[in-house]
């Protein structure tokens, strides 16, 4: 039962980490697109 709790916590951490990385990645992509439009 303890292992299940650890696995659940790990999944939650991975989920939030990926969400954070994707949000940061979207900002970078938008900035790159804006720079290309200016050129």
Secondary structure per residue as TSV (DSSP state, phi and psi in degrees):
chain	resnum	aa	ss	phi	psi
A	1	X	-	360.0	-38.3
A	2	X	H	-63.1	-38.9
A	3	X	H	-62.1	-39.6
A	4	X	H	-61.3	-40.7
A	5	X	H	-63.8	-42.1
A	6	X	H	-64.1	-42.2
A	7	X	H	-62.7	-42.7
A	8	X	H	-62.1	-44.3
A	9	X	H	-61.1	-43.0
A	10	X	H	-61.0	-43.7
A	11	X	H	-62.6	-42.8
A	12	X	H	-62.6	-44.2
A	13	X	H	-62.3	-45.5
A	14	X	H	-61.5	-41.0
A	15	X	H	-61.4	-48.6
A	16	X	H	-66.8	-35.8
A	17	X	H	-64.1	-44.3
A	18	X	H	-66.5	-39.7
A	19	X	H	-60.6	-43.7
A	20	X	H	-64.0	-45.2
A	21	X	H	-63.3	-43.0
A	22	X	H	-64.1	-39.4
A	23	X	H	-64.8	-41.0
A	24	X	H	-66.0	-40.9
A	25	X	H	-63.5	-39.2
A	26	X	H	-61.5	-40.9
A	27	X	H	-61.9	-43.2
A	28	X	H	-62.8	-43.7
A	29	X	H	-62.7	-44.3
A	30	X	H	-61.1	-43.3
A	31	X	H	-62.6	-42.0
A	32	X	H	-64.1	-41.1
A	33	X	H	-64.2	-40.6
A	34	X	H	-63.9	-39.4
A	35	X	H	-65.1	-39.4
A	36	X	H	-66.0	-37.5
A	37	X	H	-65.1	-36.1
A	38	X	H	-67.3	-35.0
A	39	X	-	-72.0	360.0
